[in-house]
């Protein structure tokens, strides 16, 4: 027996509403076939089956809102005997199911799916950034009232560590699922090179002297811009692996890995990073970091990255061996900017250098092209004024 | 402060009006020799004479129409209709003439008419004498509709109404005539424009008017024993409705019960409820609730009459149901 569960469609998704079943109990379903349509806060999503077999039983009704990981259907895989005992209790497991985004008009859930909450309570919840969906209403006919919101606010404050721990656990599960899938499915190869950052650092120092304190550039922004521009030359790394093939992405949306203070990380998109000036990129990046840590990222930022850039230099790390975030096909990692003996024109001189590494999906590209990618990043960083 | 009955307050207002202005006169069924069905004009015939205290035939259409004519002619008539049920015979005069002539004459004519009538149930006078139709009158633009609930308002509203250039309809709940109250000091005339908070509170707004004010205040006192702090709003004037006072109250309490002795369907309570929804939807923490009469002709037997009318118990229970768990 295989469980068909409410999939997670992004790190921030905790529950979804079943809009409709595309299959009924007794129907045959093959792996990859659309089995259900699920409404999330982001979009209506068609969810595929990840197994081939016969649908034994549907456990969720259209209109039901269920947490991610809830078993929604049981599929009897081919070769299994009929009617094995069904676990009634919804087992919870974070899974990542391949999905197709479909462009459909928002589906309004049936009346039963509408939250019973007073207008004043809804307003207060919005003001406090509380999601009232999980609250138990104590008002007329079980409606959520102002008092319920106030109490929920109080509970959150009292048990804050627990609440955060729970969120951390969920994020951990999401990362675990994505990384396990990456290492299970993606044949990684790794390349690295050391880049002389002398010119870039000097240029940056001069550029910053002319800038007010608040507009100064961080050298990390140079790295992101260099990666973005280099991708124009090697577009096969700016792609997503879909249905057995790499599909090149139109825009260059760099997923910037941001570690969160309470643990875990997100890699939201810097949209069209190749087209932004360094100043704009800096502003966008700072805004992204701020919002990532405040937990207020936009869904497009969560779903759009076409490649990830991670920088672990702050911790003194010199080289990163990154794990690709599926369905992306590459990840570029930067280590710490360090001063090292460097041979130039037959002389040993101290130079600031950084180790850049590429983790790439061998299904989508080969090492030769990976080498070209890193060389292009190096070349661009030698000409910081064109970034 | 003086303690007097509602009847005495109405009588005091009438007497003062008659004394002050010789153009004021009173007419209606039994207002003269009998001294008024509710004894509000007892002794007036002797004091003011038959020209100013006029008994009329049992024909509401005729004497209300005569009142309109007298008002057009420059007098200040006070017309007493025995009950709101009987006033329906005069509805044509009221709607088609009293409420419209200023409009239809382009402002050339005004009708400074005051009509008083008894309304409401609770005295076992059965289905032809007990209904609460003031909400119907409040539907009509061109007139003012007031519902004095206190002795101060019973006296003062009449005096203010006489200064109004357009028709004013005063609905006196028949159950109140024998009720005693403290007559507030101050100028006898009171405003005809504002609702009043009779009891401040923060948990639920009990909105009512007329005879049901006292049931509602009794309910509020008992709610207080349960820890529910109810605010009681006396609308006083049904047209033009002072919705701002109502909305201000609801914005504080987030809950509202409207108490109206009329039938629920199409009642004035329905209008108040709709206005709250329009003006304070996002401040509501519960649906607006109503306590109205059962949708039957008001019965004669006491136990059935009691069962048909809004009760203190019904107000209590409805208010409790709206309040959050911690208040139950």
Interface residues (C-beta under 8 A of the other chain):
Chain A: X118 X119 X120 X121 X123 X138 X139 X140 X143 X145 X146 X147 X148
Chain B: X254 X281 X282 X283 X284 X285 X286 X287 X321 X322 X324 X325 X326
